[in-house]
Amino acid sequence: MRTKKTALFLLIISVFLLSSCQSINRNSLETALPPFTFILSFDDGPNARDDTTARLLDVLKRYEIRAYFALLGENAEAHPELVRRIYNEGHIIVNHGYSDKLVFRMGEKEFHYNLVKGEIAISAALGEELNQRLYRPHGGFYNSSHEKIWQEADYTMIPANIRVYDALVTAAGYDNLFKKLIKKAEKQGSGIIMLHDGRDSHFRMEREIAKNPQGSYNRSWIPGFVEDIIITLISKGYIL
């Protein structure tokens, strides 16, 4: 069991590492989208538990919306049928790396290996190579050496400017999170919304849900949440 001193030390190290990192967070100008236009994006899928990703795809299909799906290689290997459905329904697949280790904690060799292995796993699940070489770092933070590696591999990073850290929220926080996201969207006026249909690898998710079934690893409420977001933004005149 970790002592309080050990936990504090790890926290200090994490803060130090983050202070030297860059973030995927961008403002509306940097996303270069037209005014009143939003793109939905979803990280850490695909997620077959409670049919979360499948139900999310149903929602997007109902409103004829195309989204970015940043897939973890481990999860793509586990659910190749969902990878193919995402692609076949016109959504854009983004390499989110292979494992759920946070990128800012990776050295250069490990990061390069994770990037390539993620591409291989997603391509195998898809049954063809990824034509659009898009990437989003797991955890949202990275440093210049990581950026150099993905650029040399001809990847373009997908940022976000509407980020409400939903992966840390349970279904109990639905209303507050909804208000927060709409407020941010209205303030920014356009951009890329980042949400999570999964959380980390399916191995970790199953383990954490077994410990706490209603905790933040339970993403079953996300499809309904996304539908409410879509309905509200459309009613306000925004384009998705």
C-alpha positions as CSV (number, residue, x, y, z in Angstrom):
1,M,0.0,0.0,0.0
2,R,1.3,3.4,-0.9
3,T,2.2,5.7,2.0
4,K,1.0,9.4,2.1
5,K,4.6,10.4,1.4
6,T,4.9,8.2,-1.6
7,A,1.5,9.5,-3.0
8,L,2.7,13.1,-2.4
9,F,6.0,12.4,-4.2
10,L,4.2,10.9,-7.2
11,L,1.9,13.9,-7.4
12,I,4.8,16.3,-7.3
13,I,6.6,14.4,-10.1
14,S,3.4,14.3,-12.2
15,V,3.0,18.1,-11.8
16,F,6.6,18.7,-12.7
17,L,6.3,16.5,-15.8
18,L,3.1,18.3,-16.9
19,S,4.6,21.7,-16.4
20,S,7.1,20.9,-19.2
21,C,4.4,19.4,-21.5
22,Q,2.3,20.8,-24.3
23,S,-1.5,20.1,-24.5
24,I,-4.0,19.1,-27.1
25,N,-6.2,22.0,-25.9
26,R,-6.6,24.7,-28.5
27,N,-8.7,27.9,-28.8
28,S,-11.4,28.2,-31.5
29,L,-9.1,30.1,-33.9
30,E,-6.5,27.3,-33.8
31,T,-9.0,24.6,-34.8
32,A,-9.7,26.6,-38.0
33,L,-13.3,25.6,-38.2
34,P,-16.0,28.0,-39.5
35,P,-18.1,29.9,-37.0
36,F,-21.0,28.0,-35.4
37,T,-19.5,24.7,-36.5
38,F,-18.6,21.9,-34.1
39,I,-17.0,18.4,-34.6
40,L,-17.6,15.7,-32.1
41,S,-14.7,13.5,-31.1
42,F,-14.6,10.4,-28.8
43,D,-11.5,8.9,-27.1
44,D,-10.5,5.5,-25.7
45,G,-12.9,3.3,-27.7
46,P,-14.2,1.2,-29.0
47,N,-16.2,0.1,-25.9
48,A,-18.5,-2.9,-26.1
49,R,-19.6,-2.9,-22.5
50,D,-23.3,-2.0,-22.3
51,D,-23.1,-1.5,-26.1
52,T,-21.8,2.0,-25.4
53,T,-20.0,2.6,-28.7
54,A,-22.7,0.8,-30.7
55,R,-25.4,3.0,-29.1
56,L,-23.3,6.1,-29.7
57,L,-23.1,5.2,-33.3
58,D,-26.8,4.8,-33.4
59,V,-27.2,8.3,-32.1
60,L,-24.8,9.8,-34.6
61,K,-26.5,7.9,-37.5
62,R,-29.9,9.2,-36.4
63,Y,-28.7,12.8,-36.8
64,E,-26.4,12.1,-39.8
65,I,-23.3,13.4,-37.9
66,R,-19.8,12.3,-38.6
67,A,-17.3,12.3,-35.8
68,Y,-13.6,11.6,-34.9
69,F,-13.0,8.3,-33.0
70,A,-9.6,8.1,-31.3
71,L,-9.1,4.4,-30.8
72,L,-6.7,2.6,-28.5
73,G,-5.0,-0.3,-30.2
74,E,-5.8,-2.7,-27.3
75,N,-9.5,-1.9,-27.6
76,A,-9.5,-2.2,-31.4
77,E,-8.0,-5.7,-31.1
78,A,-10.7,-6.7,-28.7
79,H,-13.6,-5.2,-30.8
80,P,-12.7,-5.2,-34.5
81,E,-16.4,-5.3,-35.5
82,L,-16.9,-1.9,-33.9
83,V,-13.8,-0.5,-35.6
84,R,-15.2,-1.6,-39.0
85,R,-18.7,-0.2,-38.1
86,I,-17.2,3.2,-37.2
87,Y,-15.3,3.3,-40.5
88,N,-18.2,2.0,-42.6
89,E,-20.6,4.6,-41.2
90,G,-18.3,7.4,-42.4
91,H,-16.5,8.4,-39.2
92,I,-12.9,9.3,-39.1
93,I,-10.5,7.0,-37.2
94,V,-7.7,8.5,-35.2
95,N,-4.7,6.6,-33.8
96,H,-4.8,7.0,-30.0
97,G,-1.8,4.8,-29.5
98,Y,-1.8,1.1,-28.4
99,S,-1.8,1.1,-24.6
100,D,-3.5,3.4,-22.1
101,K,-0.3,4.6,-20.6
102,L,-0.3,8.4,-20.5
103,V,1.9,9.8,-23.2
104,F,3.7,12.4,-21.1
105,R,5.1,9.5,-19.1
106,M,6.7,7.8,-22.1
107,G,10.2,8.1,-23.3
108,E,10.9,8.5,-27.0
109,K,11.5,4.8,-27.8
110,E,8.4,3.7,-25.9
111,F,6.3,6.4,-27.5
112,H,7.4,5.5,-31.0
113,Y,6.7,1.8,-30.4
114,N,3.2,2.7,-28.9
115,L,2.4,4.9,-31.9
116,V,3.3,2.2,-34.5
117,K,1.7,-0.7,-32.5
118,G,-1.5,1.3,-32.3
119,E,-1.5,1.8,-36.0
120,I,-0.9,-1.8,-36.7
121,A,-3.7,-2.9,-34.3
122,I,-6.2,-0.5,-35.7
123,S,-5.3,-1.4,-39.3
124,A,-5.6,-5.1,-38.5
125,A,-9.1,-4.6,-37.0
126,L,-10.1,-2.5,-39.9
127,G,-8.8,-4.9,-42.5
128,E,-6.8,-2.2,-44.3
129,E,-4.2,0.5,-43.7
130,L,-5.2,3.8,-42.1
131,N,-5.3,6.2,-45.1
132,Q,-5.7,9.3,-42.9
133,R,-2.7,9.4,-40.5
134,L,-4.3,11.2,-37.6
135,Y,-3.2,11.1,-34.0
136,R,-4.3,12.2,-30.6
137,P,-2.1,11.5,-27.5
138,H,-3.6,9.6,-24.7
139,G,-4.0,11.8,-21.7
140,G,-3.8,15.0,-23.8
141,F,-0.3,16.0,-22.8
142,Y,3.0,15.5,-24.7
143,N,6.4,17.1,-25.2
144,S,8.3,18.3,-28.2
145,S,10.1,15.0,-28.7
146,H,6.8,13.2,-29.0
147,E,5.6,15.8,-31.5
148,K,8.7,15.3,-33.6
149,I,8.2,11.6,-33.8
150,W,4.6,11.7,-34.9
151,Q,5.4,14.4,-37.4
152,E,8.2,12.3,-38.9
153,A,5.7,9.5,-39.2
154,D,3.4,11.9,-41.2
155,Y,0.8,12.1,-38.6
156,T,-1.4,15.2,-37.9
157,M,-2.5,15.7,-34.3
158,I,-6.2,16.2,-33.7
159,P,-6.7,18.9,-30.9
160,A,-9.8,19.9,-29.0
161,N,-11.0,23.2,-27.7
162,I,-14.2,22.0,-25.9
163,R,-12.8,19.7,-23.2
164,V,-14.8,19.0,-20.0
165,Y,-12.9,16.0,-18.6
166,D,-15.9,13.8,-18.8
167,A,-13.8,10.7,-18.3
168,L,-13.5,11.7,-14.6
169,V,-17.3,12.2,-14.3
170,T,-20.0,9.6,-13.3
171,A,-23.6,9.6,-14.5
172,A,-24.4,11.5,-11.3
173,G,-22.6,14.5,-12.7
174,Y,-24.7,14.5,-16.0
175,D,-26.5,17.8,-15.5
176,N,-23.5,19.8,-14.3
177,L,-21.4,18.4,-17.1
178,F,-24.0,19.2,-19.7
179,K,-24.3,22.8,-18.6
180,K,-20.5,23.2,-18.5
181,L,-20.1,21.8,-22.1
182,I,-22.8,24.0,-23.6
183,K,-21.4,27.1,-21.9
184,K,-17.9,26.3,-23.2
185,A,-19.3,25.7,-26.7
186,E,-21.2,29.0,-26.7
187,K,-18.1,30.8,-25.5
188,Q,-15.8,29.3,-28.1
189,G,-18.4,29.5,-30.9
190,S,-16.9,26.7,-32.9
191,G,-14.3,23.8,-32.6
192,I,-13.8,20.2,-31.7
193,I,-15.6,18.7,-28.7
194,M,-13.8,15.9,-26.9
195,L,-15.7,13.2,-25.0
196,H,-15.0,9.6,-24.1
197,D,-17.1,6.5,-25.1
198,G,-14.5,4.4,-23.3
199,R,-11.9,5.0,-20.6
200,D,-8.5,3.6,-20.9
201,S,-8.0,-0.1,-22.0
202,H,-10.9,-2.6,-21.8
203,F,-8.8,-4.5,-19.3
204,R,-8.5,-1.6,-16.9
205,M,-12.1,-0.6,-17.5
206,E,-13.5,-4.1,-16.6
207,R,-11.3,-4.2,-13.5
208,E,-12.4,-0.7,-12.3
209,I,-16.1,-1.3,-13.0
210,A,-15.9,-4.5,-11.0
211,K,-14.7,-2.4,-8.0
212,N,-17.2,0.4,-8.5
213,P,-20.0,-0.3,-11.0
214,Q,-21.3,3.3,-11.0
215,G,-17.8,4.9,-11.1
216,S,-16.4,7.0,-13.9
217,Y,-15.2,3.9,-15.9
218,N,-18.9,3.2,-16.5
219,R,-19.5,5.1,-19.8
220,S,-23.0,3.7,-20.5
221,W,-24.6,7.2,-20.1
222,I,-22.5,8.8,-22.8
223,P,-24.8,8.0,-25.8
224,G,-27.8,9.7,-24.1
225,F,-25.5,12.6,-23.1
226,V,-24.3,13.1,-26.6
227,E,-27.8,13.0,-28.0
228,D,-28.8,15.8,-25.6
229,I,-25.8,17.8,-26.6
230,I,-26.6,17.4,-30.3
231,I,-30.3,18.4,-29.8
232,T,-29.3,21.5,-27.8
233,L,-26.6,22.7,-30.1
234,I,-28.7,22.2,-33.2
235,S,-31.6,24.1,-31.5
236,K,-29.2,27.0,-31.0
237,G,-28.3,27.2,-34.6
238,Y,-25.0,25.4,-34.5
239,I,-23.8,22.9,-37.2
240,L,-22.4,19.5,-36.4
